[in-house]
Amino acid sequence: MSSACLPENFRKLGLRQRQDELRDSCHPPPEEWEAVSPGADLDELSDIMVEGAIGSVPVPLGIATGFLIDGQRLDLPMAVEEPSVIAAATYAAGILRRGGGLSTWAHEPVMTVQVFLEDASAAGEKRVRDSEARIGALADRAQPKMKERGGGFRGLELRRLPHSGILVVDIRIDVREAMGANALNTAAETVRPELESLSGGRAVMSILSNAARQRRAGARFSLPLSGLSALGPRGMGGAELARRIVLASRIAAEDEQRAITHNKGIMNGISALVLATMNDTRAVEAAAHAWAARSGRYQPLSAYTLRGAAEESPEGQTLEGAIELPLAVGSLGGSVGFHPASRFALRVLGFPDAGRLARIAAALGLAQNFAAVLAMVTGGIQRGHMRYHAARLAYQAGARGEEIRRVAEAVAETGRYSREEAAGILERLRKGGSG
């Protein structure tokens, strides 16, 4: 089966012409085309947002309910394709709410822009260092509204790359409510000529860094072991369940392969919220994984510990969970607030500022991770996941409406998760209904 062969000038064609070319080349069935091109308004919006647009990919959007974050009850919009993610988040929210919920924190929204200078002399490096105030004023003039909102230049650092000898100028800028990419890159290009003049070198690149190490957020919870007692299988009390969660945390800290999957579970929640608000999922994920590897070994982003004296009363102890990671998210700018779906997601959240959004994301990541670890240490994650997969099998077998739920439940009861099993159950259901 050959792939599409589109004309070289495809990107220069009008939207309707691009759509016609693609349909003529790929011959998609109606249900596929209707999925990527649901209507003229969304098609036009996609055409504004990306080059070569032909439509959009509707990602399922759901709501994880019942979070208690910093004393405020919240429901969180999540855009994700994996069936059990939102269910797990809601489940964890209910458990943690009974223990007092999650508390959060966030640093100021300071980002870094980098200018890389080659052939800069030692004397030139000193001139740059001595001209910090001048460089900062130039950066602020590039983005006057950010300065008016309380943001702007926050300092610079210089360092030499050990092998190439490149002089790196790291300029810190407070971007306030924005994620900040456009503002940062504008500032970098504004100060670039001045840095070249001062250093006597040539700029190779001037670009923001997505590492966002100064723009971190975190969350924590404290859960009495008595609140865990009913969550495990028969015979597993709260103390044993908590011990297993802590041990799972230590395993992730020792084994990099486990740490990767541990952190993927965290990002299940964070990326879904970031996408729902139309923030930059790739930047957030890259920063998170770089932070996890900052020691030279890849480590988990969350950790679990026990607090209290076990010898006095194991059930009187508390399970402590905590997370920390860079979270460069904005509440305006770029696609945030521009796309109507992002405005809807922010509305559900009560239109938080950038710092609050980062704190909510951290809380969601920790809750998502807690749900996953809890499932793993109490019998495995697959049973719950496959129950949600059963609904997909029912749909693929032809079930519609109320049939989907009934077929999915029957498939889960048999434990045989296949399209053939779902088709057989659907056939029997319809024959029974017609009789």
LUMDRENDO-831190 format. One record per residue (C-alpha): x, y, z. Coordinates in steps of 0.05 Angstrom, whole numbers. Last residue first. Layout:
N
+--------+--------+--------+
:     xx :     yy :     zz :
+--------+--------+--------+
:      X :      Y :      Z :
...
+--------+--------+--------+
***
This chain:
435
+--------+--------+--------+
:     xx :     yy :     zz :
+--------+--------+--------+
:   -724 :   -256 :    412 :
:   -694 :   -195 :    380 :
:   -657 :   -177 :    445 :
:   -629 :   -247 :    453 :
:   -604 :   -247 :    382 :
:   -574 :   -179 :    393 :
:   -538 :   -200 :    456 :
:   -513 :   -265 :    425 :
:   -484 :   -227 :    367 :
:   -452 :   -176 :    413 :
:   -421 :   -231 :    456 :
:   -391 :   -263 :    394 :
:   -365 :   -198 :    368 :
:   -333 :   -181 :    436 :
:   -298 :   -249 :    438 :
:   -273 :   -240 :    367 :
:   -248 :   -169 :    382 :
:   -206 :   -198 :    438 :
:   -200 :   -191 :    513 :
:   -217 :   -259 :    543 :
:   -226 :   -245 :    617 :
:   -297 :   -273 :    613 :
:   -325 :   -220 :    660 :
:   -288 :   -165 :    625 :
:   -318 :   -186 :    558 :
:   -388 :   -185 :    589 :
:   -377 :   -115 :    618 :
:   -352 :    -90 :    551 :
:   -412 :   -120 :    515 :
:   -462 :    -86 :    562 :
:   -426 :    -19 :    560 :
:   -420 :    -18 :    485 :
:   -491 :    -42 :    473 :
:   -518 :     21 :    507 :
:   -499 :     62 :    446 :
:   -463 :     23 :    392 :
:   -431 :    -46 :    387 :
:   -397 :    -61 :    320 :
:   -339 :   -106 :    341 :
:   -293 :    -46 :    342 :
:   -339 :    -12 :    392 :
:   -339 :    -74 :    437 :
:   -263 :    -78 :    433 :
:   -257 :     -6 :    452 :
:   -302 :    -17 :    512 :
:   -259 :    -77 :    533 :
:   -198 :    -32 :    536 :
:   -228 :      2 :    597 :
:   -232 :    -65 :    633 :
:   -162 :    -80 :    607 :
:   -132 :    -22 :    646 :
:   -164 :    -44 :    711 :
:   -136 :   -114 :    706 :
:    -69 :    -91 :    678 :
:    -44 :    -50 :    736 :
:    -23 :   -105 :    783 :
:    -43 :   -138 :    848 :
:    -37 :    -88 :    905 :
:     34 :    -62 :    892 :
:     20 :    -43 :    820 :
:    -47 :    -10 :    833 :
:    -19 :     35 :    887 :
:     40 :     53 :    843 :
:     -6 :     75 :    787 :
:    -54 :    114 :    832 :
:      4 :    149 :    866 :
:     35 :    168 :    799 :
:    -30 :    201 :    776 :
:    -37 :    238 :    842 :
:     35 :    263 :    836 :
:     25 :    287 :    765 :
:    -41 :    320 :    782 :
:     -9 :    359 :    840 :
:     48 :    382 :    795 :
:     -2 :    405 :    742 :
:    -42 :    443 :    793 :
:     22 :    478 :    817 :
:     40 :    497 :    746 :
:    -30 :    525 :    734 :
:    -24 :    566 :    798 :
:     41 :    596 :    775 :
:     14 :    612 :    706 :
:    -49 :    646 :    732 :
:   -112 :    604 :    741 :
:   -174 :    615 :    698 :
:   -224 :    577 :    742 :
:   -198 :    508 :    722 :
:   -259 :    494 :    680 :
:   -249 :    562 :    647 :
:   -177 :    545 :    631 :
:   -200 :    482 :    595 :
:   -253 :    522 :    556 :
:   -201 :    574 :    536 :
:   -156 :    518 :    512 :
:   -212 :    489 :    470 :
:   -225 :    558 :    440 :
:   -153 :    561 :    413 :
:   -123 :    629 :    426 :
:   -125 :    624 :    502 :
:    -60 :    585 :    503 :
:    -38 :    577 :    431 :
:     18 :    627 :    439 :
:      5 :    673 :    498 :
:    -37 :    665 :    561 :
:    -42 :    620 :    622 :
:     29 :    595 :    615 :
:     66 :    531 :    630 :
:    140 :    521 :    644 :
:    138 :    465 :    695 :
:    206 :    443 :    720 :
:    200 :    384 :    769 :
:    186 :    368 :    842 :
:    142 :    313 :    872 :
:    124 :    290 :    942 :
:     87 :    233 :    975 :
:     84 :    221 :   1050 :
:     51 :    158 :   1079 :
:     32 :    171 :   1151 :
:     42 :    129 :   1214 :
:    -11 :    114 :   1265 :
:    -27 :     48 :   1232 :
:     42 :     23 :   1250 :
:     31 :     41 :   1323 :
:     86 :     54 :   1374 :
:    141 :     15 :   1340 :
:    127 :     47 :   1273 :
:    144 :    116 :   1298 :
:    120 :    169 :   1249 :
:    132 :    186 :   1176 :
:    138 :    138 :   1118 :
:    167 :    159 :   1051 :
:    147 :    165 :    979 :
:    186 :    198 :    923 :
:    169 :    233 :    858 :
:    210 :    254 :    797 :
:    243 :    186 :    793 :
:    318 :    185 :    775 :
:    359 :    180 :    711 :
:    432 :    181 :    730 :
:    480 :    239 :    717 :
:    452 :    278 :    775 :
:    408 :    321 :    729 :
:    374 :    260 :    697 :
:    304 :    271 :    726 :
:    311 :    345 :    710 :
:    326 :    328 :    637 :
:    264 :    284 :    637 :
:    220 :    340 :    663 :
:    249 :    393 :    617 :
:    237 :    350 :    555 :
:    166 :    334 :    577 :
:    148 :    406 :    590 :
:    178 :    430 :    524 :
:    144 :    375 :    484 :
:     76 :    387 :    517 :
:     76 :    461 :    499 :
:     12 :    492 :    528 :
:    -54 :    482 :    493 :
:    -94 :    480 :    559 :
:   -116 :    409 :    546 :
:    -46 :    391 :    523 :
:    -15 :    414 :    589 :
:    -68 :    377 :    628 :
:    -56 :    312 :    590 :
:     19 :    322 :    594 :
:     16 :    328 :    670 :
:    -27 :    267 :    681 :
:      7 :    216 :    638 :
:     72 :    253 :    654 :
:     72 :    222 :    724 :
:     61 :    152 :    695 :
:    119 :    164 :    646 :
:    160 :    181 :    707 :
:    151 :    112 :    738 :
:    163 :     81 :    669 :
:    230 :    116 :    664 :
:    247 :    102 :    737 :
:    236 :     27 :    726 :
:    288 :     26 :    671 :
:    334 :     68 :    714 :
:    334 :     20 :    773 :
:    356 :     46 :    841 :
:    310 :    106 :    850 :
:    252 :     67 :    819 :
:    265 :     11 :    868 :
:    263 :     60 :    925 :
:    194 :     85 :    904 :
:    169 :     14 :    898 :
:    194 :      2 :    969 :
:    155 :     63 :    994 :
:     92 :     38 :    960 :
:    103 :    -32 :    989 :
:    112 :     -6 :   1059 :
:     48 :     35 :   1051 :
:      9 :    -27 :   1032 :
:     38 :    -65 :   1091 :
:     19 :    -10 :   1140 :
:    -50 :     -2 :   1110 :
:    -68 :    -74 :   1119 :
:    -62 :   -130 :   1068 :
:   -105 :   -189 :   1090 :
:   -158 :   -181 :   1036 :
:   -131 :   -142 :    978 :
:   -110 :    -69 :    986 :
:   -149 :     -5 :    988 :
:   -188 :    -13 :   1053 :
:   -127 :     -2 :   1098 :
:   -100 :     58 :   1061 :
:   -136 :    113 :   1101 :
:   -112 :     80 :   1166 :
:    -42 :     91 :   1140 :
:    -54 :    166 :   1148 :
:    -41 :    203 :   1083 :
:      6 :    262 :   1076 :
:      9 :    297 :   1008 :
:     60 :    335 :    967 :
:     65 :    381 :    907 :
:    119 :    415 :    867 :
:    136 :    469 :    818 :
:    200 :    490 :    783 :
:    216 :    551 :    742 :
:    289 :    557 :    758 :
:    306 :    494 :    720 :
:    266 :    515 :    659 :
:    306 :    467 :    614 :
:    269 :    495 :    553 :
:    327 :    542 :    538 :
:    311 :    602 :    495 :
:    350 :    618 :    432 :
:    409 :    658 :    405 :
:    457 :    618 :    362 :
:    526 :    623 :    332 :
:    538 :    694 :    356 :
:    605 :    722 :    334 :
:    659 :    748 :    381 :
:    687 :    815 :    399 :
:    653 :    806 :    467 :
:    621 :    875 :    472 :
:    601 :    882 :    399 :
:    575 :    810 :    394 :
:    536 :    819 :    458 :
:    506 :    884 :    432 :
:    486 :    850 :    367 :
:    452 :    792 :    405 :
:    413 :    834 :    454 :
:    351 :    841 :    409 :
:    355 :    770 :    382 :
:    354 :    742 :    453 :
:    297 :    787 :    475 :
:    254 :    765 :    416 :
:    270 :    692 :    432 :
:    249 :    702 :    504 :
:    184 :    737 :    487 :
:    165 :    683 :    436 :
:    181 :    625 :    483 :
:    150 :    655 :    546 :
:    103 :    604 :    576 :
:     65 :    668 :    591 :
:     36 :    693 :    657 :
:     99 :    727 :    684 :
:    159 :    719 :    636 :
:    214 :    733 :    687 :
:    278 :    734 :    646 :
:    346 :    703 :    660 :
:    401 :    713 :    609 :
:    451 :    657 :    600 :
:    511 :    681 :    559 :
:    551 :    621 :    535 :
:    622 :    633 :    511 :
:    643 :    577 :    464 :
:    710 :    546 :    482 :
:    692 :    485 :    440 :
:    713 :    432 :    491 :
:    698 :    462 :    559 :
:    639 :    506 :    543 :
:    654 :    573 :    575 :
:    607 :    606 :    624 :
:    571 :    672 :    634 :
:    511 :    687 :    678 :
:    457 :    739 :    670 :
:    406 :    775 :    713 :
:    331 :    781 :    724 :
:    306 :    818 :    663 :
:    231 :    825 :    655 :
:    168 :    813 :    695 :
:    124 :    858 :    737 :
:     68 :    867 :    687 :
:     99 :    931 :    660 :
:    164 :    894 :    645 :
:    125 :    843 :    605 :
:     91 :    900 :    568 :
:    159 :    930 :    550 :
:    186 :    867 :    515 :
:    247 :    887 :    472 :
:    260 :    946 :    518 :
:    269 :    897 :    576 :
:    324 :    859 :    539 :
:    360 :    924 :    523 :
:    356 :    946 :    595 :
:    384 :    879 :    618 :
:    443 :    885 :    570 :
:    460 :    954 :    598 :
:    454 :    929 :    669 :
:    499 :    869 :    656 :
:    554 :    910 :    622 :
:    612 :    889 :    667 :
:    601 :    816 :    650 :
:    600 :    830 :    576 :
:    663 :    872 :    581 :
:    696 :    815 :    621 :
:    679 :    765 :    566 :
:    709 :    812 :    515 :
:    774 :    816 :    554 :
:    775 :    740 :    556 :
:    764 :    739 :    481 :
:    701 :    717 :    446 :
:    718 :    673 :    386 :
:    649 :    640 :    387 :
:    588 :    667 :    423 :
:    527 :    627 :    443 :
:    468 :    669 :    466 :
:    420 :    634 :    514 :
:    351 :    653 :    541 :
:    332 :    629 :    610 :
:    264 :    627 :    643 :
:    238 :    656 :    708 :
:    165 :    642 :    725 :
:    173 :    651 :    801 :
:    178 :    585 :    838 :
:    118 :    541 :    852 :
:     87 :    507 :    913 :
:     33 :    455 :    925 :
:     -9 :    421 :    979 :
:    -50 :    360 :    962 :
:   -113 :    334 :    994 :
:   -130 :    329 :   1068 :
:   -126 :    254 :   1076 :
:   -197 :    242 :   1050 :
:   -179 :    284 :    990 :
:   -120 :    238 :    976 :
:   -165 :    178 :    966 :
:   -216 :    215 :    922 :
:   -162 :    247 :    880 :
:   -128 :    180 :    869 :
:   -192 :    151 :    839 :
:   -202 :    213 :    795 :
:   -130 :    208 :    769 :
:   -138 :    133 :    756 :
:   -202 :    143 :    717 :
:   -169 :    199 :    677 :
:   -111 :    155 :    657 :
:   -148 :     89 :    644 :
:   -166 :     96 :    570 :
:   -102 :    125 :    541 :
:   -119 :    178 :    488 :
:   -108 :    240 :    530 :
:   -134 :    311 :    538 :
:   -146 :    325 :    612 :
:   -190 :    377 :    644 :
:   -183 :    380 :    720 :
:   -239 :    387 :    771 :
:   -220 :    428 :    832 :
:   -238 :    435 :    906 :
:   -193 :    486 :    939 :
:   -155 :    472 :   1004 :
:    -87 :    476 :    972 :
:   -110 :    425 :    920 :
:   -170 :    381 :    935 :
:   -185 :    342 :    871 :
:   -255 :    314 :    861 :
:   -261 :    303 :    786 :
:   -216 :    284 :    729 :
:   -250 :    314 :    668 :
:   -245 :    287 :    597 :
:   -220 :    309 :    529 :
:   -209 :    256 :    476 :
:   -159 :    281 :    424 :
:   -191 :    308 :    360 :
:   -137 :    307 :    307 :
:   -144 :    370 :    264 :
:   -154 :    390 :    192 :
:   -113 :    398 :    128 :
:    -58 :    444 :    153 :
:      5 :    453 :    112 :
:     32 :    504 :    161 :
:      3 :    507 :    231 :
:    -41 :    553 :    273 :
:    -80 :    593 :    222 :
:    -97 :    532 :    180 :
:   -117 :    496 :    243 :
:   -167 :    551 :    259 :
:   -195 :    548 :    188 :
:   -205 :    473 :    195 :
:   -238 :    483 :    262 :
:   -288 :    532 :    232 :
:   -301 :    491 :    169 :
:   -320 :    428 :    206 :
:   -300 :    359 :    229 :
:   -239 :    350 :    184 :
:   -196 :    298 :    217 :
:   -253 :    253 :    241 :
:   -297 :    266 :    180 :
:   -240 :    242 :    136 :
:   -232 :    177 :    174 :
:   -307 :    162 :    176 :
:   -315 :    178 :    101 :
:   -262 :    128 :     78 :
:   -195 :    159 :     59 :
:   -176 :    160 :    -15 :
:   -103 :    176 :     -1 :
:    -82 :    217 :    -61 :
:   -148 :    247 :    -83 :
:   -167 :    261 :    -10 :
:    -99 :    294 :      2 :
:   -103 :    338 :    -60 :
:   -174 :    359 :    -43 :
:   -154 :    378 :     28 :
:    -94 :    417 :      4 :
:   -139 :    454 :    -47 :
:   -189 :    470 :      8 :
:   -135 :    499 :     52 :
:   -102 :    540 :     -2 :
:    -39 :    515 :    -35 :
:     30 :    539 :    -14 :
:     43 :    480 :     33 :
:     30 :    431 :    -24 :
:     80 :    464 :    -71 :
:    119 :    399 :    -77 :
:     56 :    361 :    -97 :
:     33 :    304 :    -53 :
:     50 :    231 :    -58 :
:      9 :    195 :     -4 :
:     35 :    128 :     19 :
:     33 :     65 :    -23 :
:      0 :      0 :      0 :
+--------+--------+--------+
***
